[in-house]
């Protein structure tokens, strides 16, 4: 049955998500020398204010009660830690993988969703889920293999890390979904505020990891004050002090990214609370063609200086078509939960059919 509300939510999620994706890439390229401190400390610090003022407004309007903010904080801390690590690793691998490959490989997350929901969350599936999964797998292979083979530098390490991070991201979203659904009265903006605060604190704790020698991406402890100074010069003075710096409008890009990312997270929390991470994954799959086509023209007109160049060829087009068809097929019928009552299971199956 067509649901106008979720159609609008999904459309907003796709549009905002696409815009947020390119803003995120652009600011990471311009702030590449300062990715660690920007993504783990400065970005969540600004995000705290975004959520805080919304929560304050809702509280003053008497829209938030005491029971909307009582919850177990430890799971949120765990989610924040995982997302902080995910952000760090993704930031360092992203420049070495083309947008095409990023979008195509990321689609393996539905397979992980499928397996975990089946095994741990007692979800059961219909024919459309299996067919949609097979079509998507074929689409991933058709799109990914030629790109990897045609790369002048085969960055298998970056690709491996990205796959690991995609798996972690899926696990975190499944965990987040169950936490939000278990705490039904929890205000979603307050949840995101807590998550951002814990991410900021996690970022402060993980700062010493930047001293680990990782080729040119680490710094020495005695260089840290200068590293922080250069970061703020880049953000607030638009001053280039390092090779590859591109500090023009860097603070504006960061603030826009805070707004778009926070909006996307609000929509994600709503989807996870009222639907499932499966729906989230399907919607994100429908976003991929928009990202890839937009990325092609952004690169063509040099609006963002991507590190990896790419062209749209037959394999990418076929892959996108298969991913789109696979996602639509997968979402044709909803999965259902298996209970401990066989009679109820049969009834659920008949209703979901």
N, C-alpha and C positions, 0 to 999 in steps of 0.2 A: 504494500500500500504506500502511495506517495505521501511523504511527510514534508510539507513546505518548510517547517521550522528547521529540520535537519538538513534540508537542501540548502537553505540560506546559511546555516552554521558551517556546513561543509564547504560551500563556495567561499565564504569569508576565510575559512581556515586555509584553503588552497591559495587564495590571492595573497593574504597576509603572509602565509608561510613562504611563498615564492619570493616576495619582496624582502622578507626577513633573511632569507637564504643568501641573496646577493649582497645585501648590506653587510651581513656577517662575513662573507668572503672578502668584500672590498676593504673592510676595516682590518681584517686579519692580514691582508697583503700589505696595507699601508703601515700597520703596526707590528710587522713580522718580528722585528728585533725585541719586541716587548710583549709577545703573546702571553707568556706565562703570567706575569703580574696583571696584565690587562684582563685576561679571561677569568682568572681565579680570584682576584681581589677587587680591581677597580670596577669591572662590569657588574658583579653582584652588589657592590656598594651602592651604585647608582640605582640599581633595580629595587633595592630595599625601600628607597624613598617613593618609588612609583606605587608599590603595593601598600606602603604605610599610609599614604594619604587617602587611598581608596578605602582601606579598612577603617581609618579614622572617620571618614565621611559616613560610611555605613553605620558605624557605632553611634555617631552623633544623631543620625536619622533614626536610631533605635531599630536598625535592621539586623544588628548582631546582638545576640543574647549570650549569657555566660556559657550556656551549653553548646554554643557554636564554636567555642575556642578551647574547649577541654578535650585533650587527646593525649595519646602516648607519643612523646617527642622522639624517642629513640629510633623508630622506623624512618622518620623524616630525616634524622641525622645520617642514617645509612644511605638513603636516597641521595642526599646532598653530597656525601663523600663520593659515591659512585659517579654522579653527574660531573663533579669537579674533575675527577680523573679522566672521564670520557672527554670532557671539553679540552683538557690539556693534550691528550694523545691525538684527538681529531685535528686540533689546530696545527700540530706539527706534521701530520700525514697529508692533510688536505692539499698543500701546494704541490705535491708530487704525483697527484692522481687527477686525471681530467674529470670534468663535471659529468660527462657521459658515464664514465666508469663508476664514479661515486654513486650516481643515481641507480645504475643497473645492479651493482653488487649489493646495495642497500636493500634490495627487494628480497634477499634471502631471509630477512627478518620475519616474513609471514610464515615461512617454514618452521622457524623456531617457535613462533606463536602457536602454530598448529600443534606441534609436538608437546609443548609444555601444558597448553590448555587441555589436551587430551589426557596426559598422564597425571598431572597434579591437580587440575581444576575440574576434572570429570566432565569436560566438554565432549560432545559427540557431534558427528558431522553427517551431511547429506552428500549425494552424488556431486552436486555443484562445487562443493569444497574440494573434493579430490581432483575433479576435472580442472578447476581453476588453479589449483596448486601445480598440476602437471604443466599446464599452459605457461604459467609464470616461470617455472624452472627452465623450460625450453627458451623462453624469451630472454632470461638472464644469460644462458649459455651462448645464444646467437649474438647477443650484444657485447658480452664481456670478452670472449675469446679473441675475436679479431682485433679489438682495441689493445689488449695486452700484447698480442703478437706483433702489432704494428708500432708499438712504442719504441722510440729510439733508446730510451733508458728504461729497462724493465724494473720498476721499483717494487719488487716482490715483497720486500720488508714493509714498505708503507701500505701495500695492499693487504698484507697479513694483519697488520695492526688495525687497519680500518675494519676488516671483517670481525676481529675480536671485539672492537668497540661497538660495532653494530649489534653483536650478540648481547653484550653487556647492556646496551641501551634498551633492547627488547626485554630483557629480564627485569630491568629497573621499571619499565613502564607497566609490565604485568604486576609487579610488586606494588607499584603505586596505585594501579587500578583496584587491587584487592584491599589496600589500606583505605582508600577513599570510600569504597563501597561499604567497608566494615564500619567506618566512622561516618554514618549517613548524615548526621547533624553538623558535621564540621563545615565551617564556612570556607569555600574554595579559595577566596582571595587571602584569607588568613593563613590557609595551608601554604599557598605560594609565598607569602611573606616569611613564614617560618623556614621554608625550604631555602629561600634566598639568603636569609640570615645565617643559616647553617652552612650554606655554600661559601659565603664570605669568610666565615670562621675556619672552614676547612682549607680555603685558599691561603689564609694566614699561616696555618699549621704546615702546609705543604711547601711553603716558600723555600726551606732549606734544600729541597730536592733539586732546585735549579743549580745547585753547586756540583751535582753529579756530572762528571766529565762525559758529555755526549757530543763529541766533535765540536762544531762551532755554536751549538745551541745552549751551552752551559756558560756560566760565568764563575769567576773566582770570588770567594767571600769578600776579599778586600776591594773588589770591583762593584759590589752591590750598591753602595751609596751613589756611585756615578750612574749605575744602571737605573736606579729610581729617579735620579735627577734628569737623565735623558728621556725617561718615559714622560715625565711631567712637562718637559720642554716641548716634546712632540705633541702632547695633547693640548696644552694651554698656550703655547707660543708658536705652534706650527713650525718648529725649528728642527731641521734635519741635522742630526749629529753623527749618525752611523750610516754605513753602506746599506743600501736597500731601503732607507727611510723614505717615506712619502707622507709627510705629516700634514699636508694641506687638508683642512676640514676634518681632521681625525676625530676631534672631540664631538663635532656635529654628527659624524657617522656613528660614533659610539652611543650618543644619546638617542638617535633615531633607532638604532639597534635595540636599545633598552626598551623603547616603546613597542616596537614590533614584536620582539621576543616575548615580552610580558603579555601582550595580547594573545599571541599564539599559545602560551602556557595556560592562560585562562580558558581558552577554547578547549585545549587538550584535557584539562582537569574536568571540564563539563562533560566531554565525550566519555572519559573514563568512568565518571560517576554514573552517568545515565545509560551508557551503552557498553562498549568494551574496547580493549586495545586492538582487537581484530578490525573493528570499524575504523579506528585511527590509522591502522596500517593500510587498509584499502584506500582511504581518502588520500593518504600520502602517496600511494601508488598513482593515483589520478593526477597528482601534482607534478609528477616527474616529466611528462611531455611538455608542460608549460615551462618548467625550469630549463630543460635541454634546448627547446626552441628559443626561449628568451636568451639563454646563455650564448647561443650561436650568434645572435644579432648583437648582443652586448660585446662579444669578442670581435665581431666583424667591424664594428664602428669604434672599437677601442675605448669603450666606456669604462671597462675594468680590465686591467692588465693581468690576465690569467697567466700563470706560470706554464700551464700545459695547453698547447694549441690542439684543436680538433676540428674535424669536418663531419657533416651529416652525410652518411652513406647508406647504402641499402640495408646493411646489418643493423644499424641504429634504428632505422625506420621500422623494419620488421620486428625488432625487439620491443620498441615502444607499443606497436600495435598489439603484440602478443601479451605484453604486461597489462595493457588497458583491458583487453578482452578477458584475460585471466582474473583481473581484479573485479570486473563487473560480474563474471560468472561466479566467483567466490562469494560475492555479497548478495547473490540472488535470493538465497534462503539463509536465515540465521541459524547458528549452531544452538544446541540446547544442552542443559546441564543434566548429568546423570545423577539420580538420587539413589537412596538405599531401598526405595520401594519399586519393584519391577513393574507393578501395575501403573504407578505414576509415570515411570519412564516411558511406557508404551503410550500413555495419554499425551505426554509432552511431545513425543515423536510425531503423533498424529496431528497435534495442534500446529507444530512447526512446519509440517508438510503443507 
